[in-house]
Amino acid sequence: METIDFQLITYLERNIDMKLHYYDGTDRVINIIDQEEPFPDGRLIVSRTDTMGILTHCNQSFIDMSGYTEEELIGKNHYILRHPDMPAAAFKGLWSTVKEGGKWDGYVKNLRKDGSYYWVHAVVIPNVRNGNIVGYTSVRRKPSRKKINQCISLYAEMLAEEG
């Protein structure tokens, strides 16, 4: 299942350069900026992936919020949006639920291309064809500030437990 290790490289005021290691052996260095990009009212982010999490479709709201171009997103693993403040256990629950054919919903702090972040309330469902799961669709909307604040505390506790 998906795990990410984070190695602190440098710290500059509100910016942190981190080397992100992904479960498939890839890594990248990104500048993490402690700045939230507000989720616009009335917008939905929609994306589809294959069974391995590779993006096959994204709508314009997804492109706008992520800061990537469509060309930079399609064919890439969805984990490029994973913020280091997200505990691995949250994604383990997501993957185990949808791989069994269930619907998952939860709150996610996503990492933008520029290193800032945005929060979403996500619903993920499997795409089933002829009885087989062929991919997943995710629809994200603006979460309430109350839920975001609850998640900030919960995810910090979960990350501390993960060590």
C-alpha positions in Angstrom: 0.0 0.0 0.0 1.0 3.6 -0.3 3.7 5.0 2.0 5.7 8.1 1.8 8.8 9.1 3.7 9.7 12.7 4.2 13.2 14.0 4.6 13.7 17.6 5.7 16.3 19.2 3.5 16.2 22.9 4.4 14.0 25.4 6.2 13.4 29.0 5.2 10.8 31.0 7.1 7.4 29.6 6.0 8.9 27.4 3.2 10.3 23.9 3.6 12.1 22.0 0.9 11.2 18.3 1.3 12.2 15.2 -0.5 9.1 13.1 -1.0 9.6 9.4 -1.4 6.7 7.4 -3.0 5.7 3.8 -2.5 6.7 3.0 -6.1 10.3 4.0 -5.6 10.0 7.5 -7.2 10.9 10.7 -5.4 11.0 14.4 -5.9 12.0 17.6 -4.1 9.3 20.2 -3.6 9.1 23.5 -1.8 6.2 23.2 0.8 4.6 26.6 1.4 2.4 27.1 4.5 -0.2 28.9 2.5 -3.8 27.7 1.8 -5.4 28.2 -1.5 -9.2 28.6 -0.8 -11.5 26.2 -2.5 -13.9 28.2 -4.6 -17.6 28.1 -3.8 -19.8 26.2 -6.1 -17.0 24.2 -7.8 -16.5 20.5 -8.0 -13.2 18.8 -8.7 -13.6 15.6 -10.7 -10.9 13.1 -11.7 -10.7 9.4 -12.8 -7.8 7.1 -12.4 -7.0 3.5 -13.4 -6.7 0.8 -10.7 -3.2 1.9 -9.9 -4.1 5.5 -9.3 -2.8 6.8 -12.6 -4.9 9.9 -13.7 -6.9 9.3 -16.9 -9.2 12.3 -16.7 -9.4 15.6 -14.8 -11.8 18.5 -15.1 -10.8 22.2 -15.3 -11.5 22.7 -11.6 -8.9 20.0 -10.9 -6.4 21.7 -13.2 -7.0 25.1 -11.7 -6.8 24.0 -8.0 -3.8 21.7 -8.5 -1.8 24.3 -10.4 -0.7 21.7 -13.0 -1.6 21.6 -16.6 -3.7 18.8 -18.0 -0.6 17.5 -19.8 1.3 17.4 -16.5 -1.5 15.4 -14.8 -2.8 12.8 -17.2 -0.7 9.7 -17.0 0.8 10.6 -13.6 0.0 9.0 -10.3 -2.6 10.9 -8.2 -0.1 10.8 -5.3 1.6 13.9 -6.8 -1.0 15.9 -4.9 -0.4 14.2 -1.5 0.6 16.7 1.1 3.1 15.6 3.8 0.6 16.5 6.5 -1.6 13.6 5.3 -1.2 10.4 7.3 -0.6 7.2 5.3 -3.4 5.5 7.3 -6.0 7.8 5.7 -5.0 6.6 2.2 -4.7 3.0 3.4 -8.4 3.2 4.4 -9.3 4.8 1.1 -7.6 2.1 -1.0 -8.9 -0.8 1.0 -12.4 0.5 0.8 -12.5 1.2 -2.9 -10.6 -2.0 -3.9 -13.4 -4.0 -2.2 -16.0 -2.1 -4.3 -17.0 0.4 -1.6 -17.5 4.1 -1.6 -15.0 6.2 0.5 -15.4 9.7 1.6 -13.1 11.8 3.7 -11.2 15.0 4.0 -7.8 15.5 2.3 -5.1 18.2 2.3 -3.8 18.3 -1.2 -0.4 19.7 -2.3 -0.4 22.2 -5.2 2.3 22.4 -7.8 3.6 25.6 -6.3 3.9 24.0 -2.8 0.8 25.6 -1.3 -2.2 23.5 -0.3 -6.0 23.2 -0.5 -8.5 21.1 1.5 -11.2 19.0 -0.1 -14.1 16.8 1.0 -13.6 13.8 -1.4 -15.9 11.0 -2.4 -14.2 8.1 -4.3 -16.1 5.3 -6.0 -14.9 2.3 -8.1 -15.8 2.2 -11.8 -17.1 -1.3 -12.5 -17.4 -2.8 -16.0 -18.6 -6.4 -16.5 -18.2 -7.0 -12.8 -14.6 -5.9 -12.6 -13.2 -2.7 -11.1 -11.5 -0.8 -13.9 -10.7 2.4 -12.2 -11.9 5.0 -9.7 -13.8 8.3 -9.9 -13.3 11.0 -7.3 -15.5 14.1 -6.8 -14.3 16.8 -4.4 -16.1 19.8 -3.0 -15.4 22.5 -0.6 -15.1 21.3 3.0 -16.4 23.2 6.0 -13.8 25.1 8.1 -15.0 23.2 11.2 -14.2 19.8 9.5 -10.8 21.1 8.3 -9.9 22.2 11.8 -10.9 18.8 13.2 -8.8 17.0 10.5 -5.8 19.2 11.3 -5.8 17.9 14.9 -6.7 14.3 14.0 -4.1 14.0 11.2 -1.3 15.5 13.4 -2.1 12.8 16.0 -2.1 10.1 13.3 1.2 11.3 11.9 2.7 11.3 15.4 1.6 7.6 15.8 3.1 6.7 12.4 6.4 8.1 13.7 
